[in-house]
């Protein structure tokens, strides 16, 4: 996926989860943050961030810029929470992601409800096989080991349990972690932050839910899935 007009800035502060203050060419400006997570390890004072400049087509917006990426040491991390679903769809359509137990997809339907959850995608293949996909964006890493979640997520646990139910009802079920960065060794559940999520993920894996992780090539103005990496659940 590509963004339109990208400019660099320096992070100053984050008064709330939707808004950050940054400096553009030395002038402090409020911008929209496209990630409501904590991101405390990313948004550090004076860190380089990248903004999508929407001043030429503002519509009804109050803030003219979206914060979409940040530099962390020698890593560039995309932190747009809407991006993972977009790149997964692109990768499914291009055949970069091939779903185990399913052939060529004939239907990719976003935001499909099953039980009490709304999954990111419902898919069907040429032979009539059906499946649900839940996508999780990953921005947390330590020593090139990616981890999820970066904050407790009861909603994430609920989605996993519903995926297990879907699997038990005859659907194929997939959790796809999108690493919004490159160069990671593998992905682990962040038990230190939310062990219940890790436990649910391990249970899902034992029940036949496919737990997958893909890393991305990241530039200031683009994000693209490049390949699968290992998930370590032990």
WOPEDA-V307957 format. One record per pair of residues at least 6 apart in sequence whose ideal C-beta (glycine too) atoms are under 6 Angstrom apart, sorted by the first residue. I is the first residue (numbers start at 1). J is the second residue. If there is no record, write none. Layout:
i	j
I	J
I	J
This chain:
i	j
1	86
1	87
1	223
2	222
3	52
3	221
5	53
6	50
6	220
6	221
7	51
7	53
8	48
8	50
9	22
9	24
9	49
9	51
10	23
10	46
11	22
11	43
11	47
11	49
12	21
12	22
12	23
13	21
14	20
14	43
17	36
18	33
19	30
20	31
20	33
20	67
21	28
21	30
22	29
22	31
30	63
31	51
31	63
31	65
31	67
32	63
32	66
33	67
34	66
34	68
34	80
34	81
35	79
35	81
37	150
37	151
38	151
42	70
42	72
47	70
48	71
49	67
49	70
50	68
50	69
50	220
51	65
51	67
52	66
52	68
53	65
54	64
55	64
58	64
68	80
69	78
69	220
70	77
75	181
76	218
77	139
77	180
77	181
78	180
78	218
78	223
79	139
81	137
83	223
84	135
84	137
84	178
85	120
85	135
87	223
87	225
88	135
88	176
91	97
91	225
92	108
96	225
100	210
101	172
102	125
102	129
102	131
102	172
103	125
103	126
103	127
104	126
105	123
105	125
106	124
106	126
107	124
108	121
108	123
109	122
110	121
111	118
112	119
112	122
114	132
114	166
115	162
115	165
117	159
117	162
119	132
119	134
120	133
120	134
120	135
121	133
122	132
123	131
124	130
130	171
131	171
131	172
132	166
132	171
132	173
133	174
133	176
134	159
134	175
135	176
136	148
136	177
137	178
137	180
138	146
138	148
138	177
138	179
139	180
140	147
140	150
144	184
144	185
145	185
146	179
146	184
146	187
147	188
147	190
148	177
148	190
149	190
149	194
149	197
152	194
153	197
156	197
157	196
157	197
157	200
160	200
160	204
163	173
163	209
164	204
164	207
166	173
167	173
167	207
167	208
167	209
173	209
174	210
175	211
176	212
177	187
177	213
178	214
179	215
180	216
181	218
182	215
182	217
184	215
186	229
186	230
186	232
187	213
187	231
188	232
189	198
189	201
191	198
202	233
205	211
205	233
211	231
213	229
213	231
214	225
214	228
215	229
216	223
216	225
217	224
217	226
